[in-house]
Amino acid sequence: MLGWTGNFLNIDLTKSKAVPQQFSESLAINFLGGRGFAVKVLWDTLQQGTDPLSPENKLIFATGPLTAIGLPNSGKLVVASKSPLTGGYGDGNIGTLAAVHMRKAGYDAIVVEGKASSPVIVQIKDKVTEFIDAKEFWGKSSFETEERLRQQFGRTTGTLSIGQAGENLVKFATIVSQEGRSGGRPGIGAVMGSKNLKAVVIEGTGPIPLADPEGMRKLAAEGYKEVLTKPLYQFWKRQGTMSTVEWSQENSALPTFNYRQAVFNKADDIGGFAMEKIKTSNRGCPQCNMTCGNVVKDSEGQDSELDYESVVMLGSNIGMGNLAEISTLNRLADSYGFDGISLGNVLGFAMEASEKGLVKDKIVWGDFEKTKIMITDIAYRRDLGAILAEGVRFASKVIGGGSSDWAMHVKGLEVSAYDCHAAPGMALAYGTNSIGAHHKDAWVITWEMKVGRGNYDSGKVDFVIKNQLIRGGLFEALTVCRFPYNSLGLKLEWYQKYLKAATGRDFSLEELNRISDRILTLMRCFWVREYKESWSRELDVPPMRWFKEPLTEGALKGSVLDLQKYNNMLSIYYEKRGWDERGIPTKATLDQLGLVEEAKQLCSYVRIKE
Ligand code: SF4
């Protein structure tokens, strides 16, 4: 098998055992890698109803056939598990040297199960795996952990670790690598913590088997050059995703005061141009020449790496208008190992609950000092922090007072940084996203602004599906960064050429679409199998605030989504995906995607239509 190493590494932490496992060529061709491998392994090996924080849950690190072979932006891996935050399929991707080393060590994925009896570091050095006592690391921040790992294992080794949030099982804890690159929004860091796994350290030195190594070298060099010629390249290097702050402000999409206003009077102070004034350098993932991490000095004089999502969620969404202070909150989030999006979301929820007198704790919008304390309280699960550590869906159930309408989540995953009061297409993208309310699979909002934000037509549904298949299916399975494609316009044909050079196989765009559809459909099956008969189409509807409470400020003041029209659009979406009116794939759809055995299994948990 060329393009893939052909091996997984199965690790049982309870037994301190690591066993390589060859996988079949048909798995590679039908699921490609990354998210595709992760969902197939979870579907095949996880018992329905497994407690996400039990030893039985699996923690998966997965790469794809284009990972780490020296082509543009290919130093990524997917981290996945059954999510403790949502109860469904959860994953995220991280740009990390660990991805490069994993492939060079001869593995396309590492599957971890069990629980170590005390904190442990797993060290993988080519074919040798060791279990190293990590008691001295436990309780340390992700930054300190990484620095110690570098000292102990060498500065060029790949590392993946958790901070205190993961150790304390905060439901939106992430896995961190290279100071600020983190992934696994739906609590994948908590899964790692539940296994007493503080870090994975990987060093690989072997070759990655390629069908045409010379052709790949040439193509990769051309790809990097092509990226440099893109008109937006220079500006991207200056601001990365940060220019989205100004765009969201201009277009009434900026989450502000827990998604109430969509514009913020201090947006200019926290935007891309303000960031440039305090920027000191760029950071990036391995094998990337677009390095989009903006390093700035924060209000305490320390480095903090900024991107749009975290700045906005820890900025306008909680009423913070001082970028240096936001940078400090962002550094704290990375250091504890939180997902910055969910953190800003639950903080906004807490501030609104405080404003409405629903909690006894007083936490006022934009109060920097109190916010720092609250972040620490969440990391250590103290007082109100213990409730917020469970995520906004849980917090709204505890706090009550009608807060479920403004607990901003879909299926338990907190909404990321786009207000959708006047963006039904983006609302559908959030509603139907494969891990909950995340923008990654279908960031359609800029396109939607151009075609008319007021309509709910089937063209929007088509565009959401197209994006989900390419961004959420293809890129997450190839396991390379999508930004050269969607932010600079590198054509998809480049990835077909890369695949041919890696695997020796021609993949048509139609075939890649079908693979993506298979992956995303199996992710949906995973959710449905977990939720069983409690599954309903309401789970694909975004928060009621966007339907019931009109925008309170800005040019689009008064805007609100129409629930009936949204539901019509959702029905069209289901029909186009071959899912029934509850959003469950039909047997015909599953059969057509080659998921025949999966269909039989799903039948034993829910009624599925022919
Ligand atoms: S563009 Fe940004 S996210 Fe993508 S690989 Fe480069 S540094 Fe990482």
Residues whose N, C-alpha, C, O or C-beta is under 5 A from the ligand:
A	BS01	SF4	N73 G95 R283 G284 C285 C288 M290 T291 C292 G293 C481 F483
